[in-house]
Amino acid sequence: MHSARFRFLLVIFLLFSLPSSGVWGVSDSASVVDRRGSDSDSEDSDSEDSDSEDSDSEDSDSEDSDSASSTISVDCAAGDSIQAALEDPAQELTIEIRGICRENVVVRRDNVVLRGHDPSADGIEAAGELPLPNPVDVLSTFQVTLENLKLIGGTFGLGVDYSFAVDVVNCRLEGNSFGGLISVNSNLDLFGTTVSGNGRRGAIVNGGSFRCFDCSITDNSSAGVGTGILARQAAQVTLVDTVISGDFRGLDVRAGSEAFVLEASSISSTPDGTGRGFAVDARGADVNLIGTVLSGPLRARSSKVDLSDVTQTIPAAFSQGNVVTVGSNLRLTQDTTLAGTLEAHEFSNTVVRGTASIQGDLSCASGADAWCENPAVNVAGASSCGQCVSALAGPE
């Protein structure tokens, strides 16, 4: 009896001592499950969001990758347009050109390559009526390359304006009405490029820098008037292993400009009907020739001209020799040889050092002067410049 009563009391105790949420805490367990479910949903949601972000990131990366660079083929014979191809949004754009496209291409964006396969067959011909535009203009850009192209039929073959890191590689600028190219306050480099058969100028450089490596600039004249390279407005010109020929003036450097001609370059002039012409004509400029061959006279006016290892010939068709005038400074060093005469005028100064020589007469007038380190070697002809007289008369 006592045992039955004990069991009865124990059941009563357990019933009243358990939590009100339910026997054995079922409700609590459900609550825990619900919380875990909610946490799990949250984690899944975070995971999905993360996956979505990763996906978006991957898509973005993919889009960036797609837009970083692009190559477009333009078939001129099929009517494709280079200008239209330039609208591609890629950060770096290469346009492969086949055939001759007749259009006026204006490049106003950075990181562009216009590339042909063969400059005799691929290129751009200017379209329109007189005055003709240029086949290609590069305006206010950075990093533009033209390669293996022929640029023909414009006022100039190429115009470059306020642009930097512009390279022209293995191109032909031919048959343009006034000039091969004009560069205004830009940085333009030519490599293995031919500028030939243009109306009156091979290249005009108005400020900025212009460099030519292994180039040919020839026969850019009309009716006996023409210039290979005209540099002005404080331009800087560098020529390396480059040939200039067939024009009245080969290299014309003016107005605070500088020219450096190096490494087996040659500059020649073709005289006009009166026998005048200049291989190098410096006017208010600084010109340095090293290892250069000149065919035709040199003239310096208000300029500084340094010649080192320069060899000059003056063909018989020329009616004048070399002239230094208006306060110019001419210095001949190393094995420089000037053919013909040298006339110094108007307070100019000439210095001849080492084994450099003037093969004709040296004359000084109107306040000009000259100094020779070794007069007997430095002047082959007669000299009226006191410090370049080869010998003084002695007593009979």
LONUMI-660395 format. One record per residue (C-alpha): residue number from 1; residue in three letters; x, y, z. Coordinates in steps of 0.2 Angstrom, whole numbers. Example, Ala and Ser with C-alpha at 12.3 -4.5 7.8 and 13.67 -1.06 7.14 Angstrom:
(r 1; "ALA"; (62; -22; 39))
(r 2; "SER"; (68; -5; 36))
***
This chain:
(r 1; "MET"; (0; 0; 0))
(r 2; "HIS"; (14; 12; 4))
(r 3; "SER"; (23; 8; -12))
(r 4; "ALA"; (7; 12; -22))
(r 5; "ARG"; (5; 28; -13))
(r 6; "PHE"; (23; 33; -16))
(r 7; "ARG"; (21; 30; -35))
(r 8; "PHE"; (5; 40; -35))
(r 9; "LEU"; (14; 55; -26))
(r 10; "LEU"; (29; 54; -38))
(r 11; "VAL"; (18; 55; -54))
(r 12; "ILE"; (9; 70; -46))
(r 13; "PHE"; (26; 78; -42))
(r 14; "LEU"; (33; 76; -60))
(r 15; "LEU"; (17; 83; -68))
(r 16; "PHE"; (18; 99; -58))
(r 17; "SER"; (37; 101; -59))
(r 18; "LEU"; (39; 100; -78))
(r 19; "PRO"; (39; 117; -88))
(r 20; "SER"; (23; 123; -94))
(r 21; "SER"; (28; 123; -112))
(r 22; "GLY"; (24; 104; -113))
(r 23; "VAL"; (29; 87; -107))
(r 24; "TRP"; (48; 83; -111))
(r 25; "GLY"; (50; 100; -118))
(r 26; "VAL"; (43; 96; -135))
(r 27; "SER"; (38; 115; -138))
(r 28; "ASP"; (56; 120; -134))
(r 29; "SER"; (63; 108; -146))
(r 30; "ALA"; (52; 114; -159))
(r 31; "SER"; (57; 132; -155))
(r 32; "VAL"; (75; 127; -156))
(r 33; "VAL"; (72; 118; -173))
(r 34; "ASP"; (63; 134; -179))
(r 35; "ARG"; (78; 145; -174))
(r 36; "ARG"; (90; 133; -182))
(r 37; "GLY"; (79; 133; -198))
(r 38; "SER"; (79; 152; -197))
(r 39; "ASP"; (98; 153; -195))
(r 40; "SER"; (100; 140; -209))
(r 41; "ASP"; (88; 151; -220))
(r 42; "SER"; (99; 166; -216))
(r 43; "GLU"; (115; 157; -220))
(r 44; "ASP"; (107; 150; -236))
(r 45; "SER"; (102; 168; -240))
(r 46; "ASP"; (119; 175; -236))
(r 47; "SER"; (127; 161; -247))
(r 48; "GLU"; (115; 165; -261))
(r 49; "ASP"; (119; 183; -260))
(r 50; "SER"; (137; 179; -259))
(r 51; "ASP"; (135; 168; -274))
(r 52; "SER"; (126; 182; -283))
(r 53; "GLU"; (139; 195; -278))
(r 54; "ASP"; (153; 183; -284))
(r 55; "SER"; (143; 180; -300))
(r 56; "ASP"; (141; 198; -303))
(r 57; "SER"; (159; 201; -299))
(r 58; "GLU"; (163; 187; -312))
(r 59; "ASP"; (152; 195; -324))
(r 60; "SER"; (160; 212; -321))
(r 61; "ASP"; (177; 205; -323))
(r 62; "SER"; (172; 196; -339))
(r 63; "GLU"; (164; 212; -345))
(r 64; "ASP"; (180; 222; -341))
(r 65; "SER"; (191; 208; -349))
(r 66; "ASP"; (180; 209; -365))
(r 67; "SER"; (181; 228; -365))
(r 68; "ALA"; (200; 229; -361))
(r 69; "SER"; (205; 225; -379))
(r 70; "SER"; (198; 221; -396))
(r 71; "THR"; (203; 218; -413))
(r 72; "ILE"; (192; 222; -428))
(r 73; "SER"; (195; 218; -446))
(r 74; "VAL"; (190; 231; -459))
(r 75; "ASP"; (189; 225; -477))
(r 76; "CYS"; (189; 241; -488))
(r 77; "ALA"; (184; 231; -504))
(r 78; "ALA"; (168; 226; -495))
(r 79; "GLY"; (163; 243; -489))
(r 80; "ASP"; (169; 242; -471))
(r 81; "SER"; (173; 258; -462))
(r 82; "ILE"; (188; 262; -451))
(r 83; "GLN"; (179; 277; -443))
(r 84; "ALA"; (165; 265; -439))
(r 85; "ALA"; (177; 253; -431))
(r 86; "LEU"; (184; 266; -420))
(r 87; "GLU"; (167; 267; -411))
(r 88; "ASP"; (171; 250; -403))
(r 89; "PRO"; (171; 253; -384))
(r 90; "ALA"; (187; 243; -380))
(r 91; "GLN"; (200; 251; -370))
(r 92; "GLU"; (213; 245; -382))
(r 93; "LEU"; (208; 244; -400))
(r 94; "THR"; (217; 236; -415))
(r 95; "ILE"; (210; 238; -432))
(r 96; "GLU"; (216; 227; -446))
(r 97; "ILE"; (214; 235; -463))
(r 98; "ARG"; (214; 226; -479))
(r 99; "GLY"; (214; 236; -496))
(r 100; "ILE"; (212; 254; -498))
(r 101; "CYS"; (198; 263; -489))
(r 102; "ARG"; (192; 279; -496))
(r 103; "GLU"; (188; 290; -481))
(r 104; "ASN"; (194; 303; -469))
(r 105; "VAL"; (199; 294; -453))
(r 106; "VAL"; (199; 305; -437))
(r 107; "VAL"; (207; 297; -421))
(r 108; "ARG"; (201; 305; -405))
(r 109; "ARG"; (204; 291; -393))
(r 110; "ASP"; (219; 283; -384))
(r 111; "ASN"; (227; 266; -387))
(r 112; "VAL"; (223; 263; -405))
(r 113; "VAL"; (232; 253; -418))
(r 114; "LEU"; (228; 255; -437))
(r 115; "ARG"; (237; 241; -445))
(r 116; "GLY"; (238; 235; -463))
(r 117; "HIS"; (247; 220; -470))
(r 118; "ASP"; (256; 227; -485))
(r 119; "PRO"; (259; 246; -487))
(r 120; "SER"; (259; 244; -506))
(r 121; "ALA"; (241; 237; -505))
(r 122; "ASP"; (233; 242; -489))
(r 123; "GLY"; (229; 260; -483))
(r 124; "ILE"; (218; 275; -483))
(r 125; "GLU"; (214; 288; -497))
(r 126; "ALA"; (207; 304; -493))
(r 127; "ALA"; (189; 307; -498))
(r 128; "GLY"; (181; 323; -503))
(r 129; "GLU"; (183; 339; -514))
(r 130; "LEU"; (196; 352; -513))
(r 131; "PRO"; (203; 358; -502))
(r 132; "LEU"; (206; 339; -498))
(r 133; "PRO"; (206; 333; -480))
(r 134; "ASN"; (219; 321; -474))
(r 135; "PRO"; (217; 302; -475))
(r 136; "VAL"; (221; 302; -456))
(r 137; "ASP"; (220; 315; -442))
(r 138; "VAL"; (226; 311; -424))
(r 139; "LEU"; (219; 324; -412))
(r 140; "SER"; (222; 326; -394))
(r 141; "THR"; (226; 307; -390))
(r 142; "PHE"; (239; 296; -382))
(r 143; "GLN"; (247; 280; -389))
(r 144; "VAL"; (242; 279; -407))
(r 145; "THR"; (251; 268; -420))
(r 146; "LEU"; (249; 267; -439))
(r 147; "GLU"; (258; 252; -446))
(r 148; "ASN"; (260; 245; -464))
(r 149; "LEU"; (249; 258; -472))
(r 150; "LYS"; (249; 269; -487))
(r 151; "LEU"; (241; 287; -484))
(r 152; "ILE"; (237; 296; -500))
(r 153; "GLY"; (227; 309; -509))
(r 154; "GLY"; (225; 322; -495))
(r 155; "THR"; (232; 339; -492))
(r 156; "PHE"; (243; 330; -480))
(r 157; "GLY"; (244; 311; -478))
(r 158; "LEU"; (244; 313; -459))
(r 159; "GLY"; (240; 326; -447))
(r 160; "VAL"; (244; 325; -429))
(r 161; "ASP"; (238; 338; -417))
(r 162; "TYR"; (242; 339; -398))
(r 163; "SER"; (245; 320; -397))
(r 164; "PHE"; (258; 310; -389))
(r 165; "ALA"; (266; 293; -391))
(r 166; "VAL"; (261; 293; -410))
(r 167; "ASP"; (271; 280; -420))
(r 168; "VAL"; (271; 277; -439))
(r 169; "VAL"; (279; 261; -443))
(r 170; "ASN"; (283; 255; -461))
(r 171; "CYS"; (271; 267; -469))
(r 172; "ARG"; (271; 276; -486))
(r 173; "LEU"; (265; 294; -486))
(r 174; "GLU"; (264; 298; -505))
(r 175; "GLY"; (255; 308; -517))
(r 176; "ASN"; (247; 321; -506))
(r 177; "SER"; (244; 339; -513))
(r 178; "PHE"; (254; 349; -501))
(r 179; "GLY"; (264; 338; -489))
(r 180; "GLY"; (267; 321; -482))
(r 181; "LEU"; (263; 325; -464))
(r 182; "ILE"; (261; 339; -452))
(r 183; "SER"; (263; 338; -433))
(r 184; "VAL"; (258; 352; -421))
(r 185; "ASN"; (264; 351; -403))
(r 186; "SER"; (265; 333; -403))
(r 187; "ASN"; (277; 318; -400))
(r 188; "LEU"; (278; 309; -417))
(r 189; "ASP"; (290; 295; -421))
(r 190; "LEU"; (293; 287; -438))
(r 191; "PHE"; (301; 270; -441))
(r 192; "GLY"; (306; 263; -458))
(r 193; "THR"; (293; 275; -466))
(r 194; "THR"; (294; 283; -484))
(r 195; "VAL"; (288; 301; -487))
(r 196; "SER"; (289; 304; -505))
(r 197; "GLY"; (281; 313; -520))
(r 198; "ASN"; (271; 325; -510))
(r 199; "GLY"; (268; 343; -516))
(r 200; "ARG"; (280; 355; -507))
(r 201; "ARG"; (284; 347; -490))
(r 202; "GLY"; (289; 330; -484))
(r 203; "ALA"; (286; 335; -465))
(r 204; "ILE"; (281; 350; -456))
(r 205; "VAL"; (284; 350; -438))
(r 206; "ASN"; (276; 365; -428))
(r 207; "GLY"; (283; 362; -410))
(r 208; "GLY"; (284; 346; -401))
(r 209; "SER"; (296; 332; -405))
(r 210; "PHE"; (298; 323; -421))
(r 211; "ARG"; (310; 308; -423))
(r 212; "CYS"; (314; 298; -439))
(r 213; "PHE"; (323; 281; -438))
(r 214; "ASP"; (328; 273; -455))
(r 215; "CYS"; (316; 284; -465))
(r 216; "SER"; (317; 290; -483))
(r 217; "ILE"; (310; 308; -486))
(r 218; "THR"; (312; 311; -505))
(r 219; "ASP"; (306; 322; -519))
(r 220; "ASN"; (293; 332; -510))
(r 221; "SER"; (293; 347; -522))
(r 222; "SER"; (284; 356; -536))
(r 223; "ALA"; (291; 367; -549))
(r 224; "GLY"; (308; 367; -540))
(r 225; "VAL"; (301; 372; -523))
(r 226; "GLY"; (300; 360; -509))
(r 227; "THR"; (307; 355; -492))
(r 228; "GLY"; (311; 338; -485))
(r 229; "ILE"; (308; 343; -467))
(r 230; "LEU"; (303; 360; -460))
(r 231; "ALA"; (304; 362; -441))
(r 232; "ARG"; (298; 378; -433))
(r 233; "GLN"; (290; 385; -417))
(r 234; "ALA"; (303; 377; -405))
(r 235; "ALA"; (302; 360; -413))
(r 236; "GLN"; (314; 346; -409))
(r 237; "VAL"; (319; 335; -423))
(r 238; "THR"; (330; 319; -422))
(r 239; "LEU"; (335; 310; -438))
(r 240; "VAL"; (344; 293; -437))
(r 241; "ASP"; (350; 283; -452))
(r 242; "THR"; (338; 294; -462))
(r 243; "VAL"; (339; 300; -480))
(r 244; "ILE"; (332; 317; -486))
(r 245; "SER"; (334; 321; -505))
(r 246; "GLY"; (327; 329; -520))
(r 247; "ASP"; (321; 345; -513))
(r 248; "PHE"; (327; 364; -514))
(r 249; "ARG"; (329; 363; -495))
(r 250; "GLY"; (334; 347; -487))
(r 251; "LEU"; (332; 351; -468))
(r 252; "ASP"; (325; 368; -464))
(r 253; "VAL"; (326; 372; -446))
(r 254; "ARG"; (319; 389; -439))
(r 255; "ALA"; (312; 399; -425))
(r 256; "GLY"; (320; 391; -409))
(r 257; "SER"; (320; 374; -416))
(r 258; "GLU"; (333; 360; -413))
(r 259; "ALA"; (339; 347; -425))
(r 260; "PHE"; (350; 332; -421))
(r 261; "VAL"; (355; 321; -436))
(r 262; "LEU"; (365; 305; -432))
(r 263; "GLU"; (372; 289; -438))
(r 264; "ALA"; (374; 288; -457))
(r 265; "SER"; (360; 300; -461))
(r 266; "SER"; (362; 309; -478))
(r 267; "ILE"; (354; 326; -483))
(r 268; "SER"; (355; 333; -501))
(r 269; "SER"; (347; 347; -510))
(r 270; "THR"; (342; 349; -528))
(r 271; "PRO"; (346; 367; -535))
(r 272; "ASP"; (333; 378; -543))
(r 273; "GLY"; (335; 386; -560))
(r 274; "THR"; (347; 399; -553))
(r 275; "GLY"; (358; 386; -545))
(r 276; "ARG"; (352; 390; -527))
(r 277; "GLY"; (347; 377; -514))
(r 278; "PHE"; (353; 371; -497))
(r 279; "ALA"; (355; 354; -489))
(r 280; "VAL"; (354; 362; -472))
(r 281; "ASP"; (346; 379; -469))
(r 282; "ALA"; (346; 385; -451))
(r 283; "ARG"; (337; 401; -446))
(r 284; "GLY"; (337; 405; -427))
(r 285; "ALA"; (340; 387; -423))
(r 286; "ASP"; (352; 375; -415))
(r 287; "VAL"; (358; 361; -427))
(r 288; "ASN"; (369; 346; -423))
(r 289; "LEU"; (375; 335; -437))
(r 290; "ILE"; (385; 319; -432))
(r 291; "GLY"; (392; 307; -445))
(r 292; "THR"; (381; 314; -459))
(r 293; "VAL"; (384; 316; -477))
(r 294; "LEU"; (378; 332; -485))
(r 295; "SER"; (376; 336; -504))
(r 296; "GLY"; (373; 354; -506))
(r 297; "PRO"; (377; 370; -497))
(r 298; "LEU"; (374; 374; -479))
(r 299; "ARG"; (367; 391; -473))
(r 300; "ALA"; (366; 397; -455))
(r 301; "ARG"; (358; 413; -450))
(r 302; "SER"; (356; 418; -431))
(r 303; "SER"; (360; 400; -427))
(r 304; "LYS"; (371; 388; -419))
(r 305; "VAL"; (378; 374; -430))
(r 306; "ASP"; (389; 360; -424))
(r 307; "LEU"; (397; 348; -437))
(r 308; "SER"; (406; 332; -431))
(r 309; "ASP"; (412; 319; -444))
(r 310; "VAL"; (402; 327; -458))
(r 311; "THR"; (406; 325; -476))
(r 312; "GLN"; (400; 337; -488))
(r 313; "THR"; (400; 338; -507))
(r 314; "ILE"; (393; 353; -518))
(r 315; "PRO"; (389; 347; -535))
(r 316; "ALA"; (393; 359; -550))
(r 317; "ALA"; (375; 363; -553))
(r 318; "PHE"; (375; 374; -537))
(r 319; "SER"; (380; 393; -539))
(r 320; "GLN"; (385; 396; -521))
(r 321; "GLY"; (394; 389; -507))
(r 322; "ASN"; (392; 388; -488))
(r 323; "VAL"; (386; 404; -479))
(r 324; "VAL"; (387; 409; -460))
(r 325; "THR"; (379; 425; -456))
(r 326; "VAL"; (369; 436; -443))
(r 327; "GLY"; (378; 432; -428))
(r 328; "SER"; (379; 413; -431))
(r 329; "ASN"; (391; 401; -423))
(r 330; "LEU"; (398; 387; -433))
(r 331; "ARG"; (409; 374; -426))
(r 332; "LEU"; (418; 360; -436))
(r 333; "THR"; (426; 346; -427))
(r 334; "GLN"; (433; 328; -429))
(r 335; "ASP"; (435; 323; -448))
(r 336; "THR"; (422; 335; -454))
(r 337; "THR"; (425; 341; -472))
(r 338; "LEU"; (416; 355; -480))
(r 339; "ALA"; (417; 357; -499))
(r 340; "GLY"; (418; 373; -508))
(r 341; "THR"; (419; 390; -500))
(r 342; "LEU"; (413; 396; -483))
(r 343; "GLU"; (408; 415; -482))
(r 344; "ALA"; (406; 422; -464))
(r 345; "HIS"; (396; 438; -462))
(r 346; "GLU"; (389; 450; -449))
(r 347; "PHE"; (397; 446; -433))
(r 348; "SER"; (396; 427; -435))
(r 349; "ASN"; (410; 416; -428))
(r 350; "THR"; (417; 400; -435))
(r 351; "VAL"; (428; 388; -426))
(r 352; "VAL"; (438; 374; -434))
(r 353; "ARG"; (446; 361; -423))
(r 354; "GLY"; (457; 345; -425))
(r 355; "THR"; (458; 338; -443))
(r 356; "ALA"; (441; 346; -449))
(r 357; "SER"; (444; 356; -465))
(r 358; "ILE"; (436; 368; -477))
(r 359; "GLN"; (441; 363; -495))
(r 360; "GLY"; (438; 380; -503))
(r 361; "ASP"; (442; 398; -497))
(r 362; "LEU"; (437; 405; -480))
(r 363; "SER"; (432; 423; -480))
(r 364; "CYS"; (427; 434; -465))
(r 365; "ALA"; (417; 451; -468))
(r 366; "SER"; (406; 463; -458))
(r 367; "GLY"; (413; 459; -441))
(r 368; "ALA"; (414; 440; -443))
(r 369; "ASP"; (428; 430; -437))
(r 370; "ALA"; (435; 413; -437))
(r 371; "TRP"; (448; 403; -427))
(r 372; "CYS"; (457; 388; -433))
(r 373; "GLU"; (467; 376; -422))
(r 374; "ASN"; (478; 371; -436))
(r 375; "PRO"; (476; 383; -451))
(r 376; "ALA"; (487; 373; -463))
(r 377; "VAL"; (476; 358; -461))
(r 378; "ASN"; (459; 367; -458))
(r 379; "VAL"; (459; 378; -473))
(r 380; "ALA"; (464; 371; -490))
(r 381; "GLY"; (461; 388; -499))
(r 382; "ALA"; (464; 406; -496))
(r 383; "SER"; (458; 414; -479))
(r 384; "SER"; (454; 432; -475))
(r 385; "CYS"; (451; 427; -457))
(r 386; "GLY"; (466; 432; -447))
(r 387; "GLN"; (466; 417; -435))
(r 388; "CYS"; (464; 405; -450))
(r 389; "VAL"; (478; 411; -461))
(r 390; "SER"; (489; 395; -465))
(r 391; "ALA"; (506; 405; -465))
(r 392; "LEU"; (512; 422; -463))
(r 393; "ALA"; (524; 430; -475))
(r 394; "GLY"; (542; 430; -470))
(r 395; "PRO"; (557; 441; -475))
(r 396; "GLU"; (563; 438; -493))
***
